[in-house]
Each structure stands twice: as C-alpha cells, then as structure tokens.
Amino acid sequence: MNETEVLPHRVLHLHERVLGRNQEQAARNRELFCAAGVTVVNVLSAPGSGKTALLERTLVDLKDEVRAAVVVGDLATDNDARRLARSAAPIVQITTGSLCHLEASMVARACEEIELSTLDLLFIENVGNLVCPASFDLGESLRVVLTAVTEGEDKPLKYPTLFKTANVAIVTKIELAEVCGFQPALLRQNIANIAPQATIIELSARTGQGLSAWYTCLRGLIHAHA
C-alpha cells in the first residue's frame, strides 16, 4: 500500500450519541420525579469541597420537616453513603468504577430502590469532579455547585461550563476564609461574571453559619414543586 494512500474512514460522533441517550433518560426521570411529587437536587463539586458534610448536616437539621433521601455517586467505596446513613434517611450507593460522573440511567436504577412518593426531597451527590458531570442532566429540579474557600477564588474561571449550568453556587468552609487568605468578594464577582443566574450562598456545615439561607432555598423549592 502506498504510504500516502488515505484509507476510507467515517467519523463516529460517540459523545453526541451518549449525551442524546442521556437526555432522553433524563426527561423520563423528570417525568417520574414530577409524578411522585419529589424535588430533586443535583449536588456537584470537586473532591473535598464538602458535599457530604453539607448533606449530613442538612438531613439532620431538616429531619422533622422534610422527608429526604440521597443517591450517592462515588468512583469507589461507600464511605460517604455510610456517613449519610447515620441520619436514618434512605441512602442508595452508586459505585461508578472508572466513570467520573453519574448518568441519568444510573439514577433511574438507583431510584428503583426508593419509594419516591414518600419523599419531599431527593439529593443526588454526584461524583467529585468539576468537568464530566457538567454535561449530564439527571432529571434534577435544581443544580447546586459547591466550591470551598480552600480551593481559591478562580474555580468559576477555570471550570466555567459547570458553573454556567448551576442554579445555586455554594461557597463552603467559610469559617476558614481568614486563615486561608480567601477573598469572598472576588469569588462572588467571578461567579457573577460566569454564572449571573446562580444564587450565591456562603456557609459552613461545621459551624452552621449561612445554613439558614440554604434551608430557605430548599423550602422554597419544595413549595414551588408542591
């Protein structure tokens, strides 16, 4: 064969096909959640931003007024699921192996283990990643992105796609701001520039600072879907 000869080829748009199938399943999930009357919150962040700590505190603080459950996505281990299970809320673990995000089909299967009609609120704790999950709709009512003060002020600039899809941007570990030399105003400005639609909440799951704003957000969301 001549070294310059070009073999016949075709382009396979695999990413588009995967996303298309996911969108179809996400629409079915949304119909299921709507029929069950449950509000679904997709929680995303980098590893270590405090997703599990925030959900732990939320499940405990709201247990007497909100019926909640959590679907937990992790590459490996069920450590986060076991932490959350201490709240006595229904918890379902999804272990993705090498996959760096949750997909709508995974959530659909996990929800078969939950009686959705008995819930007010379903949290989906996505895999810790600021890139892959941005493209995958899971059928959620609200998309929440967390960024910790220990990560610096430029995360929205480095990972704009995820922040652009967020309804709420939560700044976590705010009790460490001073010791980290963190500039809250700069982060707020960066979020506003990248994601002007996002409500910004600053909080600490450890001290409780700012949690009332988060809980007010959740109550309003549940009321809107009632």
Secondary structure, DSSP 8 states (H G I E B T S, - for coil): --TT---------HHHHHHHHHHHHHHHHHHHHHHHT-EEEEEE-STTSSHHHHHHHHHHHTTTT--EEEEEEESS-SHHHHHHHTTTS-EEEEE-TT--S--HHHHHHHHTTS-GGG-SEEEEE--S-SSGGGG---S-SEEEEEEEGGG-S-HHHHSHHHHHT-SEEEEE-GGGHHHHT--HHHHHHHHHHH-TT-EEEE--TTT-TTHHHHHHHHHHHHHHH-
